[in-house]
Amino acid sequence: MSDHVSPVSLYLTIFFALMILTGVTVAAAFVNLGQFNFAVAMLVAGFKASLVVWFFMHVKYQSHLTKLTVATGLFFLAILLGMSLIDYVSRGDFKGYVPPPVNPDAQMPAR
């Protein structure tokens, strides 16, 4: 397989797109979107990461096996994040919960 040589203009375009998206992320941090602030930040970060992987890591020009490997890694990452989110959501609302103080001299109860 021959190596693909991308023009410098493509790299500059991607660089400026990444800078604009960074500006969008910073601007979104100063706007009160409520619970959607995190979602917007993650959406922009995901798009930036896909640009980096697709163009700077040359996945766009690689074989189908390389693309399948990247997709498989993303699939398992989504599974792990989904399982963590399920655990986090199922714990209930503990806002304001303060555990009782611990007495260091207390004896352990007998079983």
N, C-alpha and C positions, 0 to 999 in steps of 0.2 A: 504494500500500500504506500502511495506517495504521500509525503508530508504536505500539508496545506499551509500556504503562506498568506496571512491576512494583511491587507493594507493598513498602514498606520492610521489612515482616516477612520477606519472602523474602530480601532482602539481608542482614538480620541473621542469619537462619538459615544462609545460605551462609557468612557471616563466621565464625560460631561453629563451623561444620563445618570450615572451614579452620584455625581455631585448634586444634581438637581433633586434626586430622590432623597439624599441626605438632608438637603434643605427642607424638603417636604416633611421629613420625619421631625426635624427640629421645630418647624412651624406648627405641626400637629401637636407637639408637646405643650405648646403655649395656648392651645385652644381647648376649652373644656368640652369634651365629647362624652363625658360621663364614663360609663363602662366600656365605651367603644375606643377609648384612647389606646388601650393595649392591642386591640384587634387591628386598628389602623397601623400602629407601629410594626406589628408582626407581618401584616400584609405587605407593607413597603419593604421590610427587611427580607422577606421571602422573595420578592421580585428582584431586589438587588443581588441576593445570593444566586438566583437563577441566572442573572446576567453574567455574574462572575464565572459560574460553573460552565455555562453554555459557550461563552466566547473566550475568556481568559484561560480557561482550562482546556479549551478546544474540544469539548465533548460534542459540539455540533458537527464536527468534521470527522469523528471517530466511527468505529464499526458499531454494528447493532449490539454486539456483546458488551461493549463499554457502556452504551446507553442503557442496556438492561441492568448492568451492575449498578449504575447510578440510581436508576429507578427502584431497584431492589433495596438499596440502602435507604432511600427516602420512604419506601413502604414500611420497612421495619422501624424507622424512626417515628413514623406516624402511629404505628401500633404501640410503641413504648410511651409516647406522649399521650395517646388516648387512654392507655391503662392508668397512667399517672393522674390524668384528669378525672377519670372515673373514681379513683381512690380519693382524690381531693374533694370532689363534689359530694361524695357519699358520707363524708365525716360530719356534716351538720354545721350549724352556725355557732362558732365559739368566740365571737367577738365580745370582748370585755371579760372573758373568763380569766380569772387569776387563781392559780392553784393554791391550796392551803399551805401555810408555812410548815416547814419541816423542822422538827425538833431533833437535833443531832444526838441528844442523849436518850432518845426514846428506844425502848426495846422492841425487837421484832416480835410480832405475835406468833405464838406457837401454833403449829398446824395440827 
